[in-house]
């Protein structure tokens, strides 16, 4: 398919579906955590995803090699990937999908803030600062408000979700500011998966029993993660980025926390009170502002807010 200058109906439907997939993904993690220890689960996911990406690259004739000088950055991004998913999977074990979705998908704000100081030409504008302020307010409000039945709101879980968002921003910054920016996104993902898998599987030994009486639904959740999120989901995102402008693709990011809150309530019966609604509105408006292209400066293909880091949660 040829590259398009603007978003069309197919692209909008595809990105809406992808945002829904990311939200459903968090529900799947929450359920699968009941049968598999979260860190062990994350390690199996990375290992399985690495195998799938390797097979896909081989089938497409994409050369699999380590480019000169990329080893330190590759190891760094892999470690950051492991840290991110330790925090995210633990967050979803401790707190709700609704709260995790709001806090975790603030990643673009932390990336924009870091890029302001680290990357040339990525200064925060007044509009983006307003978006950052709204997001910070939404996160602070969500964490401060502890209402909810059955102890669903866990402060430690919320803080883990925030740490996961910060680690995700670090991964995107590493991909943008190091020599990894010269390699294919598939190779970047392969670094993350292959380095994180052994780290996560070893770290799992520190978090108690690896199995929590799993049934078929928990193994199905693992398979869903490997095939439909880490592998197919990421590759589909790459394909969309090759067709549509990055700014238009990024503008759909506000849908992920909305769908996360909706599915957490609909499928898991999680409490959605006024504190969740207020925090969600603040974060989503902030996302719209932070992803708004700077006037007179069209977003380029290597914009850090585009990044090769679409699959999360």
C-alpha positions in Angstrom: 0.0 0.0 0.0 1.3 3.5 -0.9 2.1 6.1 1.7 -0.8 8.4 2.4 -0.6 12.1 3.2 -3.4 12.0 5.8 -5.5 9.6 7.8 -8.3 7.8 6.1 -11.2 5.6 7.3 -9.2 2.5 7.1 -6.3 4.0 9.1 -8.7 5.4 11.7 -10.5 2.1 12.2 -7.2 0.2 12.3 -5.7 2.5 15.0 -8.9 2.4 17.0 -8.7 -1.4 16.9 -5.1 -1.3 17.9 -5.9 0.9 20.9 -8.7 -1.5 21.8 -6.1 -4.4 21.6 -3.8 -2.6 24.0 -6.6 -2.1 26.4 -7.7 -5.7 26.2 -4.1 -6.7 26.6 -4.1 -5.3 30.1 -7.2 -7.2 31.0 -5.5 -10.4 29.7 -2.4 -9.7 31.8 -4.6 -9.1 34.9 -6.4 -12.5 34.4 -3.3 -14.4 33.4 -1.5 -13.2 36.5 -3.9 -15.3 38.5 -2.4 -18.5 37.1 1.2 -17.4 36.4 3.6 -15.4 38.6 3.7 -12.0 36.9 7.5 -11.8 36.3 7.7 -15.4 35.1 4.8 -14.6 32.8 6.6 -11.6 31.4 9.8 -13.6 30.8 7.9 -16.3 28.9 6.2 -13.6 26.8 9.6 -12.1 25.9 11.1 -15.4 25.0 8.1 -16.4 22.9 7.9 -13.0 21.2 11.6 -13.1 20.3 11.1 -16.5 18.6 8.2 -15.2 16.6 10.0 -12.0 15.5 13.0 -14.0 14.5 10.8 -16.4 12.4 9.0 -13.4 10.8 12.3 -11.6 9.9 13.7 -14.8 8.4 10.5 -15.4 6.4 10.6 -11.8 5.1 14.3 -12.0 4.2 15.3 -9.3 6.7 18.9 -9.7 7.7 19.5 -10.6 11.3 22.8 -9.3 12.5 24.4 -7.1 15.2 25.4 -3.8 13.7 28.8 -2.5 14.8 28.7 -0.4 18.0 25.1 -1.3 18.9 25.8 -3.8 21.6 26.0 -1.4 24.6 22.8 0.4 23.5 21.1 -3.0 22.7 21.9 -4.3 26.2 20.7 -1.0 27.8 17.4 -1.0 26.0 16.9 -4.7 26.8 17.5 -4.1 30.5 15.1 -1.1 30.4 12.5 -3.3 28.8 12.8 -5.9 31.6 12.5 -3.2 34.2 9.4 -1.8 32.5 7.6 -5.1 32.4 8.5 -6.0 36.0 6.8 -2.9 37.1 3.8 -3.2 34.7 3.0 -6.8 35.4 3.3 -6.3 39.2 1.1 -3.2 38.9 -1.6 -5.2 37.2 -1.2 -7.8 40.0 -1.7 -5.2 42.7 -4.1 -2.6 41.4 -6.9 -2.3 38.8 -6.8 -2.2 35.0 -8.6 1.1 35.1 -6.0 2.8 37.3 -3.1 1.2 35.5 -4.4 2.3 32.1 -4.6 6.0 33.2 -1.2 6.1 34.8 0.8 3.8 32.4 -0.3 5.6 29.2 1.1 8.9 30.4 4.4 7.7 28.8 4.3 10.4 26.0 4.5 13.1 28.6 7.6 11.7 30.3 9.2 11.2 26.9 8.4 14.8 25.8 9.8 16.1 29.1 13.1 14.1 28.8 13.4 15.0 25.1 13.1 18.7 26.0 16.4 18.4 27.8 18.2 15.7 25.8 17.2 15.9 22.2 18.0 19.0 20.0 15.0 20.6 18.5 12.5 18.9 20.8 11.6 21.8 23.1 8.3 21.9 24.9 5.9 24.5 23.6 3.3 26.3 25.6 0.6 23.9 24.4 2.7 20.8 25.2 3.5 22.2 28.6 -0.2 22.6 29.2 -0.7 19.0 28.2 2.0 17.9 30.5 0.5 19.9 33.4 -2.9 18.3 32.8 -1.4 14.8 32.7 0.6 15.4 35.9 -2.6 16.6 37.6 -4.6 13.6 36.4 -1.9 11.1 37.7 -1.6 12.9 41.0 -5.4 13.0 41.4 -5.7 9.3 40.6 -3.0 8.3 43.0 -4.2 10.5 45.8 -7.8 9.3 45.6 -8.0 5.8 47.2 -11.7 5.2 47.0 -13.1 1.9 45.6 -14.6 -1.2 47.0 -12.8 -4.4 48.1 -9.4 -2.6 48.4 -9.0 -2.4 44.6 -7.0 0.8 44.8 -3.4 -0.1 45.7 -0.9 2.7 46.2 2.0 0.3 45.5 0.3 -0.8 42.3 -0.2 2.8 41.2 3.4 3.6 41.8 4.5 0.5 39.9 2.4 1.6 36.9 4.1 5.1 37.1 7.5 3.5 37.2 6.6 1.3 34.2 5.6 4.4 32.2 8.9 6.1 33.1 10.8 3.0 32.0 8.9 2.9 28.7 9.8 6.5 28.1 13.4 5.6 28.8 13.2 2.9 26.1 11.8 5.2 23.5 14.5 7.8 24.4 17.2 5.2 24.1 15.9 4.1 20.7 15.9 7.8 19.5 19.1 9.1 21.1 21.6 6.2 20.7 23.1 4.3 17.8 20.0 2.1 17.8 18.2 4.8 15.8 20.2 3.6 12.8 18.8 0.0 12.9 15.5 -1.4 11.8 12.6 -1.2 14.4 12.3 -5.0 14.2 15.9 -5.3 15.3 15.3 -2.9 18.2 12.4 -5.0 19.4 14.6 -8.1 19.0 17.2 -6.6 21.3 14.5 -5.8 23.9 13.0 -9.3 23.8 16.2 -11.3 23.7 17.9 -9.4 26.5 14.8 -9.1 28.7 13.8 -12.7 28.5 16.7 -14.2 30.6 16.6 -11.2 33.0 12.9 -11.6 33.7 13.1 -15.4 34.0 15.9 -15.1 36.5 14.2 -12.3 38.4 11.1 -14.4 38.6 12.9 -16.7 41.1 12.8 -13.8 43.6 9.0 -13.3 43.4 7.8 -16.6 44.8 6.3 -19.7 43.1 6.4 -19.5 39.3 2.9 -21.1 38.9 -0.3 -20.1 40.6 -2.4 -23.2 39.8 -2.8 -22.2 36.1 -5.6 -23.5 33.9 -6.2 -23.4 30.2 -7.3 -19.8 30.3 -4.0 -18.6 31.7 -2.0 -20.5 29.1 -4.3 -19.0 26.5 -3.6 -15.5 27.9 0.2 -16.2 27.5 -0.3 -17.3 23.9 -2.5 -14.2 23.2 0.3 -12.0 24.6 3.0 -13.7 22.4 1.2 -13.9 19.1 -1.3 -11.0 19.1 0.4 -8.3 21.1 4.2 -8.7 21.1 4.4 -10.1 17.6 1.5 -9.3 15.3 0.4 -6.2 17.2 3.8 -4.6 16.9 4.3 -5.5 13.3 0.9 -4.2 12.4 1.8 -0.9 14.1 5.0 -0.7 12.1 3.0 -1.2 8.9 0.6 1.6 9.8 3.5 3.9 10.5 4.9 3.1 7.1 1.7 4.3 5.5 0.3 7.2 7.6 1.9 10.4 9.1 3.4 9.7 12.5 1.5 12.7 14.0 -1.8 11.3 12.9 -1.0 7.9 14.2 0.1 9.3 17.6 -3.1 11.3 17.9 -5.0 8.1 18.6 -3.0 7.3 21.7 -5.7 8.9 23.9 -8.0 6.0 23.1 -5.9 3.4 25.0 -6.6 4.7 28.5 -10.3 5.3 27.6 -10.7 1.7 26.4 -8.7 0.4 29.4 -11.0 2.0 31.8 -14.1 0.8 29.9 -12.9 -2.8 29.6 -11.8 -2.9 33.2 -15.3 -1.9 34.3 -17.1 -4.0 31.7 -15.1 -7.3 31.8 -13.7 -7.2 35.4 -16.4 -5.3 37.2 -13.8 -2.7 38.5 -15.0 0.4 40.3 -15.1 3.5 38.2 -15.9 6.5 40.4 -15.5 10.2 40.0 -11.8 10.1 40.7 -11.2 7.8 37.8 -13.4 9.9 35.4 -11.6 13.1 36.4 -8.1 11.6 36.1 -9.0 10.0 32.7 -10.3 13.3 31.3 -7.2 15.2 32.4 -4.8 12.6 31.0 -6.7 12.2 27.7 -6.8 16.0 27.1 -3.2 16.1 27.9 -2.4 13.4 25.4 -4.2 15.3 22.7 -2.2 18.5 23.5 1.2 16.7 23.7 0.6 15.0 20.4 -0.5 18.1 18.6 2.1 18.9 15.9 4.0 22.2 16.4 2.7 24.8 13.9 5.1 25.3 11.1 7.1 22.2 11.9 5.6 19.0 10.5 6.6 16.0 12.5 9.3 14.0 10.8 9.7 10.3 10.4 12.3 10.1 13.2 10.3 12.2 15.7 10.7 10.9 19.2 7.0 10.9 19.8 6.7 8.5 17.0 9.2 6.0 18.2 9.3 2.3 17.5 7.6 1.5 20.9 3.9 0.9 20.2 3.2 -2.3 22.0 2.6 -1.9 25.7 0.5 -3.0 28.5 
